[in-house]
Amino acid sequence: MSGRGQGQNNELQRLEEAAEQAEQPEEIEKTAAQAPTTPDFKAIVLAFVPYVIAVGIATVALMLLQWKIVPLSPPTLEKAYRYLEGALGIVGVLALAKGLELFVIARVRNAASRFNLKRILRLVITLFIAFIIVSVLFVNWYAAVVSLGLISLVLGFALQTPISSFIAWIYILVRVPYRVGDRIEIAGARGDVIDVSYLDTTLWEIGGRHLSTDHPSGRLIKFPNTNVFNNPVFNYSWPLFPYIWNEIKFNVAYESDLEFVAATMQRIAEEELAESMVEKVKLYRDLLARTPVDHLKVHERPTVLFRVSDNTWLEAILRYLVHPKEAGQVKTRLTCRLLAGLAAVPDKALFPKSNMR
């Protein structure tokens, strides 16, 4: 990859991370330039107090064993040493995890990224603690390794799908085809991502079998993470451009005043959507000009176009920009206002009339 392309990708990543935190598009650049916040000192001290106490107790216990205040047989004394050293190791690992969570993960601005990093950290810490426990319990490492190898071989055959889902979870974290909060569509399922666990993903369904709109259906959809390997993922929530183009269609007669129809629909759409659409598109054009997408064509205002319908009528189509999670509400408001505006002058906007409608 060329130096320019690498620089553009880095710029895109920086702006995307900032876009996830900015409440308004105009704040993206300002957010990108902000330095991460520093954790509260008092909260840090209180967070490490339990670990300091646990280390103190284990240290005192080791000193008592070393001074032989409590008479113990050599095998029991050896086990006590080993258990206390293992306890110190576990406390140390937990303290390190807390430090990473406070000083590294807490400085990540994006909530979804913090959520994923915490899960990765917990998984790594669990593996370290398991390693310490095995070290303490099994003095004969050869026997322990052989036993674990046989167990892993059996589990590998029995748990192929869960293991594949776990690998897919790592892929989701690294490649980010979607994250918590995104609206996606995959393998016929469509909804907002509310959880990405080690083995599966949970969606809050949008639309579905019983609804024809983008309203939440109230149902949850769970699917194994391996679906990302076998199905395309449609993501409607790119942070730098979190909008989709939507359309409203009306059938009008050929005899209609098409100039009036187009002007009326254009005016009502601009009144409803306000001038903010123009500013947002201009801003995104400026941002995307510094990314590999150098020639993005985006209309700044709602547009009206006509198309010949199959039923001998013309289709008057209004195309506009909307946030995917507001598409249903905006479409309803626009439809009501458009019908009222066009019906106000019936001799210029001729709608289909039939008792069979």
C-alpha positions as CSV (number, residue, x, y, z in Angstrom):
1,M,0.0,0.0,0.0
2,S,1.3,3.4,-0.9
3,G,2.2,6.1,1.7
4,R,-0.8,8.2,0.6
5,G,-3.2,5.3,0.8
6,Q,-1.9,4.4,4.3
7,G,-2.2,8.0,5.4
8,Q,-5.8,8.2,4.1
9,N,-6.7,5.0,5.9
10,N,-5.3,6.3,9.2
11,E,-7.2,9.6,8.7
12,L,-10.4,7.7,8.0
13,Q,-9.9,5.6,11.2
14,R,-9.2,8.7,13.2
15,L,-12.3,10.5,11.9
16,E,-14.5,7.4,12.3
17,E,-13.5,7.0,15.9
18,A,-14.3,10.7,16.5
19,A,-17.6,10.4,14.7
20,E,-18.7,7.7,17.1
21,Q,-18.3,10.1,19.9
22,A,-19.6,13.4,18.4
23,E,-23.2,14.2,19.0
24,Q,-23.4,16.4,15.9
25,P,-21.4,16.0,12.7
26,E,-20.0,19.5,13.1
27,E,-18.2,18.2,16.3
28,I,-16.3,15.4,14.6
29,E,-13.1,17.4,14.0
30,K,-13.2,18.9,17.5
31,T,-13.7,15.4,19.0
32,A,-10.9,13.9,17.0
33,A,-8.5,16.5,18.3
34,Q,-9.4,16.1,22.0
35,A,-7.0,14.3,24.3
36,P,-8.3,11.3,26.3
37,T,-9.5,12.0,29.8
38,T,-7.5,11.0,32.9
39,P,-9.1,8.7,35.4
40,D,-10.0,10.2,38.8
41,F,-7.2,9.7,41.3
42,K,-9.4,8.9,44.2
43,A,-11.3,6.2,42.2
44,I,-7.9,4.6,41.2
45,V,-6.8,4.4,44.8
46,L,-10.0,2.9,46.0
47,A,-9.9,0.4,43.2
48,F,-6.5,-1.0,44.2
49,V,-7.2,-1.1,48.0
50,P,-8.6,-4.7,47.9
51,Y,-5.6,-6.0,46.0
52,V,-3.2,-4.3,48.4
53,I,-5.0,-5.9,51.4
54,A,-4.9,-9.3,49.7
55,V,-1.2,-9.0,49.0
56,G,-0.6,-7.9,52.6
57,I,-2.5,-10.9,54.0
58,A,-0.6,-13.4,51.7
59,T,2.7,-11.8,52.6
60,V,2.1,-12.1,56.3
61,A,1.0,-15.7,55.9
62,L,4.3,-16.5,54.0
63,M,6.3,-14.8,56.7
64,L,4.5,-16.9,59.4
65,L,5.3,-20.0,57.5
66,Q,8.9,-19.0,57.0
67,W,9.3,-18.3,60.8
68,K,7.7,-21.7,61.4
69,I,5.3,-20.3,64.0
70,V,2.8,-22.9,63.0
71,P,4.3,-26.4,63.1
72,L,3.6,-28.2,59.8
73,S,4.9,-31.3,58.1
74,P,7.3,-30.7,55.2
75,P,4.7,-31.8,52.5
76,T,2.0,-29.6,54.0
77,L,4.5,-26.7,54.3
78,E,5.4,-27.1,50.7
79,K,1.8,-27.1,49.6
80,A,1.1,-24.0,51.8
81,Y,4.0,-22.2,50.1
82,R,2.8,-23.1,46.7
83,Y,-0.8,-22.1,47.4
84,L,0.2,-18.7,48.8
85,E,2.5,-18.0,45.9
86,G,-0.3,-18.9,43.5
87,A,-2.7,-16.6,45.4
88,L,-0.1,-13.8,45.1
89,G,0.2,-14.5,41.4
90,I,-3.6,-14.4,40.9
91,V,-3.9,-11.1,42.9
92,G,-1.1,-9.7,40.8
93,V,-2.8,-10.7,37.5
94,L,-6.1,-9.2,38.8
95,A,-4.4,-6.0,39.8
96,L,-2.7,-5.7,36.4
97,A,-6.1,-6.2,34.7
98,K,-7.6,-3.5,36.9
99,G,-4.8,-1.2,35.9
100,L,-5.2,-1.9,32.2
101,E,-8.9,-1.3,32.6
102,L,-8.5,2.1,34.3
103,F,-5.5,3.5,32.5
104,V,-5.9,2.0,29.0
105,I,-9.4,0.8,28.3
106,A,-11.0,3.8,30.1
107,R,-9.2,6.2,27.8
108,V,-10.9,4.6,24.7
109,R,-13.7,7.0,23.7
110,N,-16.0,4.6,21.9
111,A,-18.3,2.6,24.2
112,A,-18.5,-0.4,21.9
113,S,-14.7,-0.6,21.7
114,R,-14.4,-0.4,25.5
115,F,-17.0,-3.2,25.8
116,N,-15.0,-5.4,23.4
117,L,-11.7,-4.7,25.0
118,K,-13.0,-5.5,28.5
119,R,-14.2,-8.9,27.2
120,I,-10.9,-9.6,25.6
121,L,-9.1,-8.6,28.8
122,R,-11.3,-10.9,30.9
123,L,-10.7,-13.8,28.6
124,V,-6.9,-13.3,28.8
125,I,-7.0,-12.9,32.6
126,T,-9.1,-16.1,32.9
127,L,-6.5,-18.0,30.9
128,F,-3.7,-16.6,33.1
129,I,-5.5,-17.5,36.3
130,A,-6.2,-21.0,34.9
131,F,-2.5,-21.4,34.1
132,I,-1.6,-20.3,37.7
133,I,-4.1,-22.8,39.2
134,V,-2.8,-25.6,37.1
135,S,0.8,-24.7,38.1
136,V,-0.2,-24.8,41.7
137,L,-2.2,-28.0,41.6
138,F,0.0,-30.1,39.3
139,V,3.6,-30.4,40.3
140,N,4.2,-32.9,37.5
141,W,3.9,-30.7,34.5
142,Y,4.3,-33.5,32.0
143,A,1.3,-35.4,33.3
144,A,-0.7,-32.2,33.4
145,V,0.2,-31.3,29.8
146,V,-0.7,-34.8,28.5
147,S,-4.0,-34.7,30.3
148,L,-4.9,-31.3,29.0
149,G,-3.8,-32.3,25.5
150,L,-6.1,-35.3,25.5
151,I,-9.0,-33.3,26.9
152,S,-8.4,-30.5,24.3
153,L,-8.4,-33.1,21.5
154,V,-11.7,-34.6,22.6
155,L,-13.3,-31.2,23.1
156,G,-12.0,-30.0,19.7
157,F,-14.0,-32.7,17.9
158,A,-17.0,-32.2,20.1
159,L,-17.1,-28.4,20.0
160,Q,-16.3,-27.5,16.4
161,T,-19.1,-25.0,16.0
162,P,-18.5,-23.2,19.3
163,I,-14.8,-23.0,18.5
164,S,-15.6,-21.6,15.0
165,S,-17.9,-19.0,16.6
166,F,-15.2,-18.0,19.0
167,I,-12.8,-17.5,16.1
168,A,-15.5,-15.5,14.4
169,W,-15.8,-13.4,17.5
170,I,-12.1,-12.5,17.2
171,Y,-12.7,-11.7,13.6
172,I,-15.6,-9.4,14.5
173,L,-13.4,-7.5,17.0
174,V,-10.5,-7.2,14.6
175,R,-12.3,-6.4,11.3
176,V,-15.4,-4.8,12.8
177,P,-18.1,-5.8,10.3
178,Y,-20.5,-4.6,13.0
179,R,-20.4,-3.6,16.6
180,V,-22.8,-3.0,19.5
181,G,-25.3,-0.3,18.6
182,D,-25.1,-0.8,14.8
183,R,-28.2,-1.6,12.7
184,I,-27.3,-4.5,10.4
185,E,-28.9,-7.2,8.2
186,I,-27.4,-10.6,7.9
187,A,-28.7,-14.0,6.7
188,G,-32.3,-12.6,6.6
189,A,-32.1,-11.2,10.1
190,R,-32.4,-7.4,10.5
191,G,-32.0,-5.3,13.7
192,D,-29.9,-3.4,16.1
193,V,-26.9,-5.2,17.6
194,I,-27.3,-5.2,21.4
195,D,-24.6,-7.8,22.3
196,V,-21.7,-9.6,20.7
197,S,-20.6,-12.4,23.0
198,Y,-17.9,-15.0,22.6
199,L,-20.2,-17.4,20.7
200,D,-23.2,-15.5,19.3
201,T,-24.6,-12.1,18.4
202,T,-27.9,-10.7,19.7
203,L,-30.1,-8.4,17.6
204,W,-33.1,-6.4,18.6
205,E,-35.3,-7.2,15.6
206,I,-36.5,-4.4,13.3
207,G,-39.6,-5.1,11.2
208,G,-39.9,-8.8,10.9
209,R,-42.7,-11.1,10.0
210,H,-45.5,-9.2,11.7
211,L,-44.5,-5.6,10.7
212,S,-44.0,-3.9,7.4
213,T,-42.2,-0.8,8.8
214,D,-38.8,-0.3,10.5
215,H,-40.3,-0.3,14.0
216,P,-38.8,-2.7,16.6
217,S,-40.8,-6.0,16.7
218,G,-40.0,-6.7,20.3
219,R,-38.3,-10.0,19.4
220,L,-34.6,-10.9,19.9
221,I,-32.6,-12.6,17.3
222,K,-29.6,-14.7,18.2
223,F,-27.3,-16.2,15.6
224,P,-23.8,-17.9,15.9
225,N,-20.9,-15.6,15.1
226,T,-19.8,-18.0,12.3
227,N,-22.5,-16.4,10.1
228,V,-20.1,-13.6,9.3
229,F,-18.0,-16.1,7.4
230,N,-20.8,-17.4,5.3
231,N,-23.1,-14.4,4.7
232,P,-22.8,-10.8,3.6
233,V,-23.3,-8.2,6.4
234,F,-25.3,-5.0,5.5
235,N,-24.3,-2.3,8.0
236,Y,-26.4,0.9,8.1
237,S,-24.4,2.6,10.8
238,W,-21.1,3.8,9.4
239,P,-20.1,6.5,11.9
240,L,-18.9,9.0,9.4
241,F,-22.0,8.8,7.3
242,P,-24.8,7.4,9.5
243,Y,-27.6,8.0,7.0
244,I,-29.3,6.2,4.2
245,W,-31.2,7.4,1.1
246,N,-34.9,6.7,1.3
247,E,-37.8,7.2,-1.1
248,I,-41.5,8.0,-1.2
249,K,-43.4,7.1,-4.3
250,F,-46.8,8.4,-5.5
251,N,-48.7,7.5,-8.7
252,V,-49.8,10.5,-10.7
253,A,-51.5,10.8,-14.1
254,Y,-49.6,11.8,-17.2
255,E,-51.9,14.9,-17.4
256,S,-50.6,16.2,-14.1
257,D,-48.6,19.4,-13.9
258,L,-45.3,17.6,-13.3
259,E,-43.4,20.9,-12.6
260,F,-45.9,21.7,-9.8
261,V,-45.7,18.2,-8.4
262,A,-41.9,18.2,-8.3
263,A,-41.8,21.7,-6.8
264,T,-44.4,20.9,-4.1
265,M,-42.7,17.7,-3.1
266,Q,-39.3,19.4,-3.0
267,R,-40.5,22.3,-0.9
268,I,-42.3,20.1,1.6
269,A,-39.3,17.8,2.0
270,E,-36.9,20.7,2.6
271,E,-39.3,22.2,5.1
272,E,-39.5,18.9,7.0
273,L,-35.9,17.9,6.8
274,A,-34.6,21.5,7.3
275,E,-31.3,22.9,6.0
276,S,-29.3,20.7,8.3
277,M,-29.2,18.0,5.5
278,V,-27.3,20.4,3.3
279,E,-24.7,21.2,6.0
280,K,-24.3,17.5,6.9
281,V,-23.7,16.5,3.3
282,K,-21.2,19.3,2.8
283,L,-19.4,18.3,6.0
284,Y,-19.2,14.6,4.9
285,R,-18.0,15.6,1.5
286,D,-15.2,17.6,3.2
287,L,-14.3,14.7,5.5
288,L,-14.5,12.0,2.8
289,A,-12.3,14.0,0.5
290,R,-9.4,13.2,2.8
291,T,-10.1,9.4,2.6
292,P,-9.7,6.9,-0.3
293,V,-13.3,7.8,-1.3
294,D,-12.3,11.0,-3.3
295,H,-15.2,11.2,-5.7
296,L,-18.3,10.6,-3.7
297,K,-21.4,12.1,-5.3
298,V,-24.0,13.0,-2.7
299,H,-27.0,15.2,-3.3
300,E,-27.3,18.0,-0.8
301,R,-31.1,18.4,-1.0
302,P,-34.0,16.1,-1.4
303,T,-34.6,15.3,-5.1
304,V,-37.7,14.5,-7.1
305,L,-37.7,12.3,-10.2
306,F,-40.3,10.7,-12.4
307,R,-40.5,7.1,-13.7
308,V,-43.0,5.4,-15.9
309,S,-45.0,2.9,-14.0
310,D,-46.2,-0.5,-15.2
311,N,-49.9,0.4,-14.5
312,T,-50.1,3.4,-17.0
313,W,-49.3,6.0,-14.4
314,L,-46.2,8.0,-13.6
315,E,-44.3,7.4,-10.4
316,A,-43.3,10.6,-8.6
317,I,-40.4,9.7,-6.4
318,L,-39.0,11.8,-3.6
319,R,-35.5,10.8,-2.6
320,Y,-34.0,12.1,0.7
321,L,-31.4,11.5,3.3
322,V,-32.4,10.1,6.7
323,H,-31.0,8.3,9.7
324,P,-31.9,4.6,9.5
325,K,-33.4,4.5,13.0
326,E,-35.7,7.5,12.1
327,A,-36.7,6.3,8.6
328,G,-40.2,5.2,9.6
329,Q,-41.1,8.3,11.5
330,V,-39.8,10.7,8.9
331,K,-41.5,8.7,6.1
332,T,-44.8,8.9,7.8
333,R,-44.6,12.6,8.5
334,L,-43.5,13.3,4.9
335,T,-46.2,11.1,3.4
336,C,-49.0,13.0,5.3
337,R,-47.6,16.4,4.3
338,L,-47.0,15.5,0.7
339,L,-50.5,14.1,0.2
340,A,-52.0,17.2,1.8
341,G,-49.9,19.5,-0.3
342,L,-50.6,17.8,-3.6
343,A,-54.3,17.3,-2.8
344,A,-54.7,21.0,-2.2
345,V,-54.5,21.7,-5.9
346,P,-56.4,18.7,-7.4
347,D,-56.4,20.1,-11.0
348,K,-52.5,20.0,-11.1
349,A,-51.8,16.8,-9.2
350,L,-54.1,14.0,-10.5
351,F,-54.1,10.9,-8.4
352,P,-55.5,7.5,-9.4
353,K,-59.2,7.3,-8.8
354,S,-61.1,4.0,-8.8
355,N,-63.7,2.2,-6.6
356,M,-61.4,-0.9,-6.8
357,R,-58.6,0.8,-4.8
